[in-house]
Amino acid sequence: MPKPTPPLLDVECPCCQAALRVDPQTGSVVYHKAKEKPKVFEDFSAAVQSYQGEAGRREDAFQKSLAEHKVHKEVLAKKFDELFKKAQENPGEPPPLRDIDMD
């Protein structure tokens, strides 16, 4: 007489809320059904309007990044100049240790 197989377990995934059917003997997923995602936009015109509104936000983010990049170059130049002056004032002082020098 064959052993009766235990019933499959219905489980919900805590991460994605997908419906899973698991075989308790093997621990494998026998069936998987992903949770249906709600529509982001009701109609196409709302999606187009949202996309057009995003253009300004993208441009603002780009301009901000560009300004930060320009300032970053100036900051690096100032740091270099300061360290160069320090090295010129104390020529006998050894250069500072780098992380790679400690290996």
N, C-alpha and C positions, 0 to 999 in steps of 0.2 A: 504494500500500500504506500503510495507516494506521500511525502510530507506535505501538509497543507501550507501554501505560501501565505505569509502574513500580508495584510492589506497594505497598499501603498499609502505613504504619508503625504498629506497636502500641507505645504509650508509656504510662507510668504517671505521673500528675501528682504532683510532689513535695510539693505542699501538701495535697491531699485524698485522694491515693492512688486517684483515679478512673482507670478504663481508658479510654484515648483511642485512636482510630484516625485517623491523620493522612494526608492526601494530600500526598505530597512535592512535587508540581508546584505546587500552589496554596498549600500551607501551612495549609490549613483543616482543621478537625476535622470528619471525616465521621461519626464515631460516638462517643458518650460514654456510659459506664456508671458511675454513682456507686458508691462502695464502700458495702457494706451496713454499717449501724451496728449494733453489738451492743445487745441490749436492756439497759436500765439496771436493770430489776427483773425478777425471775423470775416473780412473780405479783402480783396486784392487792393482796393483803393487805400485802405488803412495801412497796408504793408508798404505801399509806395510812399505815402505821406511820412511814415516812420523812417524809411530809408532816406528821404530827402532831408529830414530833420537831422539825421546822423551826419550829414556832410559837414555841417558847421562844427559839430563836436569833434569830428576827425581832424578838421583843419586847425582847431584850437589846440588839440593834443599835439599835432605836428609842430606848430609854432612854439609851444612850450618846450618840447624836446629840443628843437633847434636852438632856442635861447639858452637852455641848460648846457648844450654842447659847446656853444661859444664861450660861455662863462667857465666851463671846465678847462678849456684850453688856456685861458688866462690864469686860472688857479694853478695849473701845472707849471706854467712859465714862472709865476711868482715863487713857487716852491723851489724850482730849479735855481733861480737867481739867488735866493736866500741861502741854499745849501752851497752854491758855488762861492758866494762871499765868505761863508764860514770856512770852506776848504782853503781859500786864499789867505785868510787871516792866520790859520794854524796849519802850515804846510807839513809839520812833523807829526801831526796827529793821524793815526791810522783811520782808514775809512770805517764807517759803522758796519757792524756785522749784519749780514743778511741771513734769512732763515736757512738758505741752502748751505751757508758756510758752517753751520752747526752740525751738519751730518758727518 
